[in-house]
C-alpha cells in the first residue's frame, strides 16, 4: 500500500528542516492533537493516538538535506515513512511524505483512511512551523 501527501511549502531552509526532522523530539510538534503518547529513545520514537496501538519508528536512512526514511521497529508491521525535502528558496523548502506498507488486503482497507489522514496532518502541521 502506497500513500502520499501533497507537496507542502515549509518556511525553513532545506538544511534547517532536514535537521529539524532528524531531531526526533521535534516530531511531537507535527503529531495530531489526539496523540496519547510520544517518547523519544535514541534513534527511534514511540507514539500512540487515542484508540490505536503504540507504534515505534526508527530512522532507517538519512540522505543529507533531502531525504529521511523512518521505518517500523517491529517486524510484525512492515512499513516506511519517507520525507522528501527539496529547496525552493534560501529560506523555504518543499516536503512530501510517502508511506509504503506491506499489509494484507483486509488490513490495508482498514488502515488506509486513518493513515492518509495521519500523514496529511504531519505535513499540514509542518507547514505551520
Helices and strands as residue ranges (DSSP letters): E 2-4, E 8-10, H 14-22, G 24-26, H 27-30, E 35-41, E 44-49, E 55-63, E 67-72, E 78-89, E 92-102, H 105-127
